[in-house]
Amino acid sequence: MKAVIVEASPKPEGNSTTIAKHIINGLRENPEAEITELFLDELDIKFCRGCWECLKRGEPGCVIDDDMTWIYPKLNEADVLVFATPVYWWHINAQMKKFIDRFEGLLDGNGPNNISGRTLVLVITYNMEDPDGIYL
């Protein structure tokens, strides 16, 4: 089993990262598990340009030369994907949003994305006082 754990928090000890670490520890109980851990804050991932060159290529990939070049094969090979992100302003944080936007490069122009059928685990944490009770 191959697993890719994507940690979007810029805080190494943040809540979503802490939960992701527990998931990793559980995955390590399987001696056949191959785990790739990605800390988005430490990677060079540029924004999607919306150029659609990825669809014209006929194979998965992107024309942008950054860390997604070596991440795409890891995503394509993964049986399990774990996305761990804090919520900032009622949404996933910018690091995770930028990463997910680059999933256009996983398309091959011939149908659904190449991560269909994988197990996806979402870890979404939110920590904010709500004194008026209107945001929850």
Buried (B, 14 or more C-beta within 10 A) or exposed (E): EBBBBBBBBBEEEBBBBBBBBEBBEEBEEEEEBBBBEBBBBEBEBEEBEEEEBBEEBEEBBBEBEBBBEEBBEBBBEBEBBBBBBBBBEEEBBBBBBBBBBBBBBBBBEEEEBBBEEBEEBEBBBEEEEEEEEEEE
